[in-house]
Amino acid sequence: MGPLLDLRLSTAALATAVITALLAAYLRPRLPDGQRHRARNAIIVASISLLLQLVSAVTELSDANAATTTIGLIAFLALAFALVSVVGIVLFDVTLERLGVRAPSLLRDLLLGVVFIVSVFGLLRDSGVHLVSLVTQTAVLTAVVGLALQDTIANLFSGLALQVDHTINVGDWIQVGDHAGRVTQIKWRSTSIVTKDGCSVMVPNSTLLKSAVMNFSKPTPTNRLGCSIALHYRHAPNDVRDALLEAVREVPGVLALPVPDVIVSTFGDHAINYSVRFWIEDFENDKVIAGQVRTRLWYAVRRAGLEIPFPTRTLHLHQTTRDDEARAHTVDLADRLDALRQVELFAPLDEAELGLLAAEARVERFGAEERVLRQGDPGDSLFVVREGRVRVVLQAGGTDRELAVLGAGDFFGEMSLMTGEPRRATVIAATDVICYVIGHAAVERLLGAAPRLAEEISAILSLRLGRLAGERQGLGSESPGRDGGAVRDRLVSRIRRFFGLRGRGDEVTT
């Protein structure tokens, strides 16, 4: 390697090292946090090159030719590395970023590595080194190194294959073995994924090619989830399917298309097992959405009167006396009576008539943010809020406007109960809500026994409608006005026809 000893300090190399260090220092604060280390490394290596070149100058003065040549060679190699690094920063982190193009880090490192190697070979050639002889002399060493680094080399080429065919990209949600997470970086040796628990997992690139990898982000970010629920055999599967689907469609995060479905999965020893399947796009929050679906299913099942049975092999013993049952029934009936006494619509009813309604009122539960009523749907029942709060929302002109927030003691749905007209607004549970529901059949029996109540209720209903109209227009509380009598007569006629009663006002049209 005699000609190699001809390397000497040059003013151009010295100036290049200084300019490279200054340019890297200028670019460093302008780079993203994750890329600043590249500029920092370039500054360090350029500084080392500068220092070695100065040392080479000193050793050259003392005629230490061998030491001078070695130090000079190292200095030039360091300078080449720093210069290639700065060129890479300018090309990839400045130019391409402004054009909106982001090159994979592995591809970037590979290209810069090739440029560096070509630069080194050029330097050696200019120094008089016979490259063919050098490669021949180092063949054995290369073979030894290749055997020692075969796993690393396999990971390298595996990473290149992943980058070329785009099987996995940064940002994809994947699962490899027991590990599932989002891909954050594909490096030379491994691919980094961050799990939903915030843990970082390094997966060797060769493992990604050898193992089955599930990519939740391709071909589309839409994924299907499912949960199971067991219900009693006495419930018809078609009825169960309707109730479960209605609950699932209202859950935030569940897609309307593809549509959810419910299938009968198995006939168990104590219940029919149903699988509720639905689609989501937000895979990061899949467990949260699935939990919300199960919550809605519980409320829907309770409201529909469906039973989630215990296994038949489990024995439940519960002893109560008739006095205990009677006491519990009395307390429950008293609660219902108290709630109905607060309903302005039922003011004309005496205690006996209120008792008839209270005895037939059913209890329904709704979860927070669950829809209780939908505007435009048919209905024939009234709701009295026992616990919790609901929001009344009017949908008009493509927008939703919140009209009121109702709490314990408030009621809604009176027009549908008394006239059978469609729901005038959408009602959504603001919190978990318990409601007493008065149905058409109970009021029908009551009016059949006391037809006079139709006119008294219609008078109260017309006053309530007048006040609500004034509140919606921002006019405050007001009476029905000059046509209040006509409104009341129309309401009486509609109530009588809806409940099949006969009497004065039947000839009034609506």
MITIDO-767592 format. One record per residue: x, y, z of N, C-alpha, C, O in turn; residue in three letters. Coordinates in steps of 0.2 Angstrom, whole numbers, plus 5000, padded with zeros to 4 digits. Layout:
! MITIDO-767592
XYZXYZXYZXYZAla;...
This chain:
! MITIDO-767592
500449945000500050005000500450065000500350115003Met;501050064996501450124996501150184994501250234997Gly;500850184988500550244985500050274990499850334990Pro;499750234995499250264999499550315004499250355007Leu;500250305005500550355009500650425007500950465010Leu;500350435001500450504998499950555000499950604998Asp;499450525004498950575006499250635011499650615015Leu;499050695009499250745013498750795014498150795011Arg;498850845019498350895021498350945015498850965012Leu;497650965013497551005008497151065011496651055015Ser;497251125008496751175010496051165009495651185012Thr;495951135003495251125001494851075005494351085007Ala;495251025008494950975012494751015019494250995022Ala;495251055021495151085027494551135027494151135032Leu;494451175022493951215021493251175020492751195023Ala;493251115017492651075016492451055023491851055024Thr;492951035027492751015034492351065038491851055041Ala;492651125037492351185041491651205038491251215042Val;491651205032490951225029490451165030489851185032Ile;490651105030490151055032489951055039489351045040Thr;490351065044490151075051489651135052489151125055Ala;489851195048489451255049488751245046488251265049Leu;488751205040488051195037487651145041487051155042Leu;487951095044487551055048487351085055486751075057Ala;487751135057487451175063486951215061486451225065Ala;486951245055486351285053485751245052485151275054Tyr;485751185049485151145048484851115054484251105054Leu;485251105059485051065065484451095068483951055069Arg;484351155070483751175073483151185069482651195071Pro;483251175062482751185057482451115056481951105052Arg;482751055059482450995057481950975063482050995068Leu;481550925061481150895066481550865072482150845071Pro;481250855078481550825083481850755082482450745084Asp;481550715078481750645077482250645072482550595071Gly;482450705068483050695063483650745065484150745062Gln;483550775071484150815073484750785074485350805074Arg;484750715076485350685078485750675071486350665072His;485450675066485850665059486350725059486950715057Arg;486050785060486450845059487050845065487550865064Ala;486850825071487250825076487850775075488450795076Arg;487750715072488250675070488750705065489350695065Asn;488450735060488850765055489250815057489850825055Ala;489050855062489450905066490050875069490650895069Ile;489950825073490450785077490950755072491550765073Ile;490750725067491250685062491650735058492250725057Val;491350795056491650845052492250875057492750895055Ala;492050885063492450915068493050865069493650885070Ser;492950805069493450755070493950755064494550755065Ile;493650755058494050765052494450825052495050825050Ser;494150885054494550945055495150935060495750955058Leu;495050905065495550895070496150845068496750855069Leu;495950795064496350745062496850775056497450765056Leu;496550815052496950855047497450895050498050905048Gln;497250925056497750975059498350925062498950945062Leu;498150875065498650825068499050795062499650795063Val;498750785056499150755051499650815049500250795047Ser;499450875049499950925047500550925052501150935050Ala;500450915058500950915063501450855062502050865062Val;501150795061501550735060501950745054502450715054Thr;501650775049502050785043502650825044503150815040Glu;502550875048503150915049503750875053504350895052Leu;503550825056504050785060504250725056504650685059Ser;504150725049504250675045504050605047504350555045Asp;503450605051503150535052502750515047502050525047Ala;503050495041502650485035502050425036501550445034Asn;502250375039501750325040501150345045500550335043Ala;501250385050500750405054500350465051499750465051Ala;500750505047500350555043499850525038499350555038Thr;500150475035499650445030499050415033498450425031Thr;499150375038498550345042498050395045497450395044Thr;498350445048497950495051497550535045496950555046Ile;497950555040497650585034497050545031496550575029Gly;497150475030496650435027496050435032495450445029Leu;496150425038495550435043495150495042494550505042Ile;495550555042495250615041494850625035494250655035Ala;495050595029494750605023494050565023493550575021Phe;494150505027493550455027493050495032492450485030Leu;493250525037492750555041492450615038491850625038Ala;492850655034492550705030492050685025491550715024Leu;492250625021491750595017491050575020490550595017Ala;491150545026490550535029490150595031489450595030Phe;490450645034490050705036489750735030489150765030Ala;490150745024489850775018489250735016488750765014Leu;489350675015488750635013488150635018487550645015Val;488250645024487650655029487350725028486750725028Ser;487750775027487450835025487050845019486550865018Val;487350805014486950805007486350765008485850785005Val;486350715012485750675013485150725017484550715016Gly;485450765022484950805025484650855021484050865021Ile;485050885016484750935012484350905007483750935005Val;484450845004484050815000483350785002482850795000Leu;483450745008482850705011482450755016481850755015Phe;482850785020482450825025482250895024481850915027Asp;482550915019482350985017481950985010481451015010Val;482350965005482050964998481450924997480850944996Thr;481450854999480950814998480350825003479750815001Leu;480550845009479950865014479550925011478950925012Glu;479850975008479451025006479051005000478551034998Arg;479250954996478850934990478350884993477950854989Leu;478350864999477850825002477950745001477550705001Gly;478650735000478850664999479250645005479750675007Val;479050585008479450565013479750495012479350445011Arg;480350495011480750425009480850385015480950415021Ala;480750315015480850275020481550285023482050285019Pro;481650275030482250285033482750235030483350245029Ser;482550175029482950115027483250135020483850125019Leu;482850155016483050175009483550225009483950225005Leu;483350275013483850335014484550315016485050335013Arg;484550275021485250245024485550205018486150215018Asp;485150165015485550125010485850165004486350155002Leu;485450215002485750264996486350294999486850304995Leu;486250325005486850365007487450315008488050335008Leu;487350255011487850215012488250195005488850185005Gly;487850185000488150164993488550224991489150214988Val;488350284992488650344990489350354994489850374991Val;489250335000489850345004490450285002491050305002Phe;490150225001490650174999490950194992491550184991Ile;490550224987490850244981491350294982491850294979Val;491250344987491750394988492350374991492850394989Ser;492250324995492850294998493350254993493950264993Val;492950214989493350184984493650234979494250224976Phe;493350284977493650334973494250374977494750384973Gly;494150384983494750414987495350364987495950384986Leu;495250294988495750244988496050244981496650234980Leu;495650244976495950244969496350304967496950294964Arg;496150364969496550424968497250414972497650454970Asp;497250384977497750374982498250324979498850314982Ser;498050284974498550234971498450164973498850124971Gly;497950154977497750084979497550044973497050064970Val;497749984973497549934968496949894971496949854975His;496249914968495649894972495549814971495349784975Leu;495849794965495749714964496149684969495949624971Val;496749704970497149674974496949674982496949624985Ser;496649734983496349744990495749694991495749664996Leu;495349694986494749644987494949574987494649534991Val;495449554984495749484984496049474991495949414994Thr;496449514993496749505000496249505006496349475011Gln;495649535005495149545010494549495009494049495013Thr;494649445004494049405003493949355009493349345011Ala;494449335012494349285018494049325023493549295027Val;494349385024494049425030493249435029492849435033Leu;493149455022492449465020491949405022491449415024Thr;492249345020491849285021491749275029491149255031Ala;492249285033492149275040491649325043491149315047Val;491649395040491249445043490549425040490049435044Val;490449405034489749385032489449335036488849335037Gly;489849275037489549225042489349255048488849235051Leu;489749295051489549315058488949365058488649365063Ala;488849395052488349445052487749425047487349465045Leu;487649355046487149335042486449345044486049365040Gln;486349345051485649365053485549445052484949465050Asp;486049485053485949555052485849565044485449605043Thr;486249535040486149545033485449515031485149545027Ile;485249465034484549435032484049485034483549505030Ala;484149515040483649575042483649635037483149665036Asn;484249645035484349705031483949695024483549735022Leu;484049635021483749625015482949615016482549635011Phe;482749585021482049585023481749655024481149665021Ser;482149695027481849765027481749795021481349835019Gly;482249785016482249815009481649785006481249825002Leu;481449715007480949685003480249715006479849735002Ala;480249735012479649765015479549835012478949855011Leu;480049865011480049935009479849935001479449974999Gln;480049884997479949884990479249864989478949904985Val;478949814992478349794990477749824994477149804993Asp;477949864999477449905003476949855007476349875008His;477249795009476849755013476649785019476049785022Thr;477149825022476949855029477249925028477849935026Ile;476849975030477150045030477050075037476750055041Asn;477450125038477450165044476750195045476450225041Val;476450185051475750205053475250145052474650155055Gly;475450085049474950025049474949995056475349995060Asp;474349975057474149925063474249855061473949835057Trp;474749825065474849755063474949705069474949735075Ile;474849645068474949595073475449545071475349515066Gln;475949535075476449475074476449435080476749455085Val;476249375079476249335085475849355090475249375089Gly;476049375096475649395102475649475102475349505107Asp;476049505098476149575098475749615093475749595087His;475349665095474949705090475149775092475149795098Ala;475149815087475349885088475349925081475349895076Gly;475549985082475650035076476350035074476850045078Arg;476550025067477250025065477450105065477150145062Val;477950115069478250185069478850195065479050245063Thr;479250135064479850145060480150075058480050025061Gln;480350075051480650015048481350035048481550075043Ile;481849995052482550015052482949955048482649915046Lys;483549965049484049915045483849845048483849795044Trp;483849835054483849775057483149755060482949695059Arg;482749795062482049775065481549835063481749885060Ser;480949815064480349855064480049875070479949825074Thr;479949935072479749955078478949965078478749995074Ser;478649935083477949945084477749965091478149945095Ile;477250005092477050035098476350005099475850015096Val;476349965105475649935106475149985109475350045111Thr;474549965110474050005113474150025120473850075123Lys;474549985123474750005130475350045131475650065136Asp;475650075125476150115125476850085125477350125126Gly;476850025124477549985125477849985118477449975113Cys;478449985117478849985111479149915110479449885114Ser;478949885104479149815103479649815096479449845091Val;480249785097480649775091480549705088480749655091Met;480349705082480249645078480749635073480749685068Val;481149585073481649575067481349575060480849545060Pro;481649605056481349615049481249545046480749525042Asn;481749495047481649425044481049395047480749355044Ser;480949405054480349375057479649395053479249355052Thr;479649465051479049485047478949455041478349445039Leu;479549435038479449395031479249325032478949295028Leu;479549295038479449225039478749205042478549145042Lys;478449255046477849245050477249265047477349315042Ser;476649245049476049275047475949335050475949345056Ala;475849395046475749455049475049485047474849475041Val;474649505052473949525051474049605051474249635056Met;473849635045473849705044473149735044472749715040Asn;472949765050472349795051472149855047471649885047Phe;472649885044472649945040472549935032472449985029Ser;472649875030472549855023472149795022472149755026Lys;471749795016471749845011471449905013471549955009Pro;470949905018470649965020470649965028470849915031Thr;470650025031470650035038469950005042469950005048Pro;469549975038468849955040468949885043469249835039Thr;468749875049468849805052468249785056467849825058Asn;468049715056467449695059467649665066468149625066Arg;467249685071467349665077466649625079466149625075Leu;466649585084466049555087466049545094466549545097Gly;465449535097465449515104464849465104464349465100Cys;464849425109464349375110463849395116464049425121Ser;463249365116462749375121462349315121462149295116Ile;462149285127461749235128461049255131461049285136Ala;460549235127459849245129459349185130459549135127Leu;458849195134458449135135458149105129457949135124His;457949035129457649005124456949025122456749015117Tyr;456649055127455949075126455849135121455349145119Arg;456449175120456349225116456549205109457049175107His;456049235104456149215097456749245094456849305095Ala;457149215090457749235088457649305083458049345084Pro;457149305080457049365075456849425080457149485078Asn;456549415085456449475090457049495093457149555094Asp;457449445095458149465098458549495093458849545095Val;458549475087458949505082458849585081459249625081Arg;458149595081457949665080458149715086458349765084Asp;458049685092458249725097459049735098459249795099Ala;459449685096460149695097460349745091460849785092Leu;460149735085460349775080460149855081460549895079Leu;459549865084459349935085459849965090460050025089Glu;460149925095460549955100461249965097461550015098Ala;461549915092462149925090462249985085462750025085Val;461749995081461750055076461850125079462050165076Arg;461650125086461750195089462350205092462450265095Glu;462850155092463450165096463950205092464050195086Val;464250265095464750305091465350255089465550225093Pro;465550265083466150225081465950165077466350135073Gly;465350145077465050085073464850115066464450155066Val;465150085061464950105054464250085052464050035054Leu;463950135048463250115046463350065040462950025039Ala;463850075036464050025031464750005031465250045032Leu;464949945031464449885030464049885036464149895042Pro;463449855035462949855040463049805046463349745044Val;462949815052463049765057462549705056462049715053Pro;462649655059462249595059462249555065462749565069Asp;461749515066461749465072461549395069461149385065Val;461949355071461849285069461849235076462049255081Ile;461449185075461349135080461949085080462049055075Val;462449095085463049055084463048985087463248935083Ser;462748975093462648905095462048905100461748955102Thr;461748845101461248825105461648795112461848745112Phe;461648835117462048815123461548775127460948765126Gly;461848755133461448715137460948755141460548725144Asp;461048815142460548855146460248915142459848955144His;460548935136460348985132460548985125460948945123Ala;460249025121460449035114461049085113460949145116Ile;461549075110462149115110462149155103462049125098Asn;462149225104462149265098462749295097463049315102Tyr;462949305091463549345089463349415086463049415081Ser;463549465089463449535086464049555083464549565086Val;463949565076464549585072464449655069463949675067Arg;465049695070464949765067465649785065466149755066Phe;465649845061466249865058466449935061466049975062Trp;467149945061467350005064467950025059468249985055Ile;468150095060468750115056469350135061469950135060Glu;469150155067469550175072469850115076469650095082Asp;470350075073470550015076470950035083470949985087Phe;471250095084471550105090471150105096471350085101Glu;470450115095469950115100469450065100468950065102Asn;469750005097469249955096468949925102468349905102Asp;469349915107469149895114468649935117468149915120Lys;468750005116468250055119467550045115467050045119Val;467650045109466950035105466649975107466049975107Ile;467049915107466649855109466349855116465849825117Ala;466749895120466449905127465749945127465249925131Gly;465749995123465150035122464549995119463949995121Gln;464749945114464249905111463949855117463349855117Val;464349825121464149785126463649825131463149795133Arg;463849885132463449925137462749935134462249925137Thr;462749955128462149975124461649905124461049905125Arg;462049855123461649785122461249775129460749745129Leu;461649785135461349775141460749815142460149785144Trp;460749875141460149915141459549895137459049895139Tyr;459749885130459249865126458949795128458349795127Ala;459349755130459049685132458549695138458049665139Val;458749735143458249755149457649785147457149765149Arg;457649835142457049865140456649825136456049825137Arg;456949775132456549735128456249675132455849635129Ala;456449665139456149615143456449545141456249495143Gly;457049555138457449485137457849465143458149515146Leu;457949405144458249375149458949345148459049305143Glu;459449365151460149335151460149285156460249305162Ile;460049225155459949175160460649155163461149155160Pro;460649125169461149095172461249025170460748995168Phe;461848995170461848925168461448885172461348895178Pro;461148835169460648795173460948745178460548725183Thr;461548735178461848705183462048745190462248715195Arg;461848805189461948845195461348855199460748875196Thr;461348845205460648845209460648905213461148925217Leu;460148945212460049005216459449005221458948985219His;459549015227459049005232458949075235459349115237Leu;458249095235458049165237457449155241456949135238His;457449165247456849155251456549225253456849265255Gln;455849235251455549295253454849275256454549225254Thr;454649315260453949305263453449345259453649395255Thr;452849325260452349365256452249435259452149485255Arg;452449445265452449515268452949555264452849615263Asp;453549525263454149565260453949575253454049635251Asp;453649535249453449545242452849605242452949645238Glu;452449595247451849645247452149715249451949765246Ala;452649715253452949785255453349815249453349875248Arg;453749775246454049795240453649825235453749875231Ala;453049785233452549805229452249875231452149915226His;452149885237451849945239452250005238452050055236Thr;452949995240453450045239453450065232453550125230Val;453550015228453550025220452950065218453050115214Asp;452350045220451750075217451750155220451550195216Leu;451950165226451950225229452450275225452250335224Ala;453050245223453450285219453150305212453250365210Asp;452850255209452550275203451950325203451850375199Arg;451550315209451050365210451350435211451050485208Leu;451850445215452250505216452450535209452350595208Asp;452750495205452950525198452350545194452450595191Ala;451850505194451250525190450850585192450550625189Leu;450950595199450550655202450950725199450550775199Arg;451550715197451950775195451750785187451950845185Gln;451450745184451250755177450650795176450150775178Val;450750855173450250905173449650875169449050895170Glu;449750835164449250805160448750765164448150755162Leu;448950735169448550685173448250725179448050685184Phe;448250785179447950825185447250815186447050805192Ala;446850805181446150785182445950715185445350705187Pro;446450675186446350605188446350605196446650645199Leu;445850565198445850555206446350505207446650475203Asp;446450485214446950435216446750365213447250335212Glu;446150345213445950285210446150275203446450225201Ala;446050335199446250335192446950335191447250305187Glu;447350375195448050375195448350305197448850285194Leu;448050275201448250205203448150155198448650115197Gly;447650165193447650115188448150125183448450075180Leu;448350185182448950205177449550175180450050145177Leu;449650195187450350175190450450095190450950075189Ala;449850065191449949985191450149965184450449905184Ala;450049995179450149975172450750005169451049985163Glu;451050055172451650085170452250035170452349995175Ala;452650035165453249995165453850035166453850095164Arg;454450005168455050045169455550025163455649965161Val;455850075160456350065155456950105157456950165160Glu;457550075155458150105157458550125150458450085145Arg;458850175150459250195145459950225147460050255152Phe;460450205143461150225144461350295142460950315137Gly;461850325145462050395143462150395135462450345132Ala;461950445132461950455125461550415120461650405114Glu;461150375123460750325120460050365118459850405122Glu;459850355112459250385109458650355112458550285112Arg;458150395115457550365118457050365113456650315112Val;456950425110456450435104456750465098457250505099Leu;456450445092456750485086456150525083455650495083Arg;456350585081455850625078455550595072455950575068Gln;454950595071454550565065454350495066453950465062Gly;454650455071454450385072453750385075453550435079Asp;453350335074452650325077452750315084453250285086Pro;452250325088452250315095451550325098451150355095Gly;451450295104450850295107450950285115450550255118Asp;451450315117451650315124451950375127452150415123Ser;451950385134452150445137452750425142452650365145Leu;453250465142453850445147453850495152453850555151Phe;453950465159454050505164454750495167454850435169Val;455150545168455850535170455850525177455650565181Val;456050465179456150455187456850475189456850505194Arg;457350455186458050465187458450485181458350465176Glu;458850535182459350555176459050615173458550645175Gly;459350625167459150685163459150665155459550625153Arg;458750695152458750685144458750755141458550805143Val;458950755134458950815130458450805125458450755122Arg;458050855124457550865118457850905113458050955113Val;457950865107458250895101457750895095457450845094Val;457750955092457250965086457750965080458151005080Leu;457550925075457850925069457550955064456950935062Gln;457851005061457451045056457951085051458451105053Ala;457851075045458351105040459051075040459451115038Gly;459051015042459750985042460150995048460750975048Gly;459851035053460251045059459851025065459251015065Thr;460251015070459950995077459951055081460451085082Asp;459351065085459351115090459051095096458551065096Arg;459451105101459251075108458751125111458851185112Glu;458151095112457551135115457551135123457451185125Leu;457751085126457651075133458051015136458250975132Ala;458251025142458550965146458050955152457850995156Val;457750895152457250875156457550825162457950785160Leu;457350835168457550795173457050755177456450745174Gly;457150735183456650695187456050735188456050785190Ala;455450695186454850725187454550755180453950765180Gly;454950765175454750795169454450735165454650675166Asp;454150755160453850705155453850725148453950785147Phe;453750675143453750695136453450635132453350585135Phe;453150655126452850605122452050605123451750565121Gly;451850665126451150665128450650665122450150635122Glu;450850705116450450705110450450635107449850615104Met;450950595107450950535104450450485108450150445105Ser;450450495115450050455119449350465118448950425117Leu;449150535117448450545117448150545110447550535109Met;448550565105448350565098448650515093448350505088Thr;449150485095449450435091449950475085450150435081Gly;450050535086450450565081451150555081451350535087Glu;451550555076452250545076452650585081452350635083Pro;453250565083453550595088453850665085454050665080Arg;453750715089453850785087454650805088454850855085Arg;454950765092455650785093456050725095455750675096Ala;456750725094457150675096457350685104457550735106Thr;457350635107457550635114458150585116458050525114Val;458650615119459250575120459450575127459350635130Ile;459650525130459850515137460450555138461050535135Ala;460450605142461050645144461550605149462150615149Ala;461150565153461450525158461150455158460650445154Thr;461350405162460850345163460250375166460150415170Asp;459650345162459050365164458550305165458550255162Val;458150315170457550275172456950305171456850365173Ile;456450285167455850315165455250265166455350205166Cys;454650295169454050265169453750275162453650335160Tyr;453450225159453150225152452450205153452250155155Val;451950255151451250245151451050235144451150275139Ile;450750175142450550155136449850165134449450185138Gly;449750155127449050175125448550135128447950155129His;448650065129448150025132447950045139447350045140Ala;448350065143448150085150447750145149447250155153Ala;447950195145447450255145446850245141446350275143Val;446850195137446150175133445750145139445150165138Glu;445950105143445550075148445250135153444650135155Arg;445650175154445550235159444950275156444450295159Leu;445050295149444550335146443850295145443350325145Leu;443950235144443350195143442950195149442350195149Gly;443250195155442850195161442650265163442150275167Ala;443050315161442850385163442950435156443450465156Ala;442450435152442550475145442650545147442850575142Pro;442350575152442450645154443150665153443350725152Arg;443650625155444350645155444650665149445150705149Leu;444250645143444550665137444550735136445050765133Ala;443950775138443950845137444450875142444750925140Glu;444450855148444850885153445650885151445950925152Glu;445850825149446550815147446650855141447250885140Ile;446150855136446350895130446350975132446751005128Ser;446050995137446051065139446751085141447151135140Ala;447051035146447751045148448251035143448751075143Ile;448150995138448550975133448651045128449151055126Leu;448051075127448051135122448451195126448851225123Ser;448351195133448751245136449451235136449851275135Leu;449651175137450351155137450651165130451251185129Arg;450351145124450551165118450651235116451151255113Leu;450251275119450251345118450951375122451251415119Gly;451051345128451651375131452251345128452751385127Arg;452251285125452851255122452951295115453551315114Leu;452451315112452551355106452851425107453251445104Ala;452651455113452951515115453651515117454051555115Gly;453851465120454551455123454951435117455551465116Glu;454751405112455151385106455251455102455751455098Arg;454751495102454851565098455151615102455251675100Gln;455351595109455651645113455251695116455451755118Gly;454551685116454051725119453851715126453451755129Leu;454151665129453951645136453351615136453051585131Gly;453051605142452451565143451851605141451751665142Ser;451351575137450851605135450251555134450351495134Glu;449651585134449051545133448951525126449251555121Ser;448451485124448351465117448151525113448151525107Pro;447851575116447651635112446951635110446551595113Gly;446751675105445951675104445751615101445151595102Arg;446151575098445851515095445951455099445951395097Asp;446051465106446151415111445551365111445751305112Gly;444951385110444451345111444451295105444251235105Gly;444551325099444551285093445151225093445051175091Ala;445751245096446251195097446051145102446151085100Val;445651165107445451115112444951065109444951005110Arg;444451095105443951055101444351005096444150945096Asp;444851025093445150985088445550925092445450865090Arg;445850945098446150895102445650835104445750775104Leu;445050865107444550815109444350765104444350705105Val;444250795098444050755092444550695091444450645090Ser;445150725090445750675089445850625094445950565093Arg;445750645101445850595106445250545106445350485107Ile;444650565105444150525105444150465099444050405100Arg;444350495093444450445088445050395089444950335087Arg;445550425092446150385093445950325098446250265097Phe;445550345103445450295108444750255107444450215111Phe;444450275101443750245099443250265104442750225105Gly;443250325106442650355110442150385106442350405100Leu;441550395108441050435105440850495109440750485115Arg;440650555106440450605110440450675107440550675101Gly;440350725110440350795107441050805104441550795107Arg;441050835098441650855095441850805089442350815086Gly;441450745089441650695084441650725077442050705072Asp;441250775076441150805069441750855067441750875061Glu;442150875072442650925071443150885067443450835069Val;443450915062443950885057444650915060444650965063Thr;445150875058445850885059446150905053446750925054Thr;
